[in-house]
């Protein structure tokens, strides 16, 4: 099932499988490196367009303390848990809870210990289009303490070409979380330097491989712009989010698309100084907001 929403120049196609953003067009231009055939999402391994979780990014050693209990998970990246495991939110059929011409809400109910995490949980992903802005609201509830850190794993490509040549990325972050060879954090954030300093913008020319969490703040804050993606003769995308981190992933050696994943910092349960991702019944609903705001190029 493909659900299309939009108004005027901005049109989106979403899938219940993974609550995924399959495609986005601005004035007829494709903005997303989605799979050509929606059936391919079930066989894919790159998390194309999906909502990932219940804990996005990595948990080192595939284990974490929740309250006074140590929880162990099934690793799916060596000894690490990535994006909630083999059957995370990306690999599930969500239900359509609400839809209209400009919006669609997907919902998913998870039982206690389903997917390895405690709590009977409900998660909703609400996509909406307003003018030249696409918005995603992620909400979560749990009946007992659990871990929750959701994110969107859309691959952006503003030119529709096979790679990211000519794309320029700017991120308003002066720190990032250092990682080891497993891409798991090793401690307190460090200052961005050299090719990891994206504050003034940098061309994505096949240089450094990006799979890093950039620290935007030390906690969730009101919605604010944090990143900008552009390319010659293409629309400009401004990303705004409430989240304290942004994982930047260049899609691998081919660099076919750029994943900009708003979220809390990775491995937070095992890093006491990181913003916490504990969700308890009295906190819910957890609300994570992201907007992608587009500007057409001059003369378009």
Secondary structure, 3 states (H helix, E strand, C coil): CEEEEEECCEEEEEECECCEEEEEEECCEECECCCCCHHHHHCCCCCCCCEECCECCEEHHHEEEECCEEEECCCCECCEEECCCCCCHHHCECEEEEECCCEEEEEEEECCCHHHCCCCEEEEEEEEEECCEEEEEEEEEECCCEECECEECCEECCCCCCCCCCCEEEECCCEECCECCCCCECCCCEECCHHHCCCCCEECCCCCCCEEEEECCCCCCCCEEEEEEECCCCCEEEEEECCCEEEEECCCCCCCCEEEEEECCCCHHHCCCCCCCEECCCCCCEEEEEEEEEECCCCC
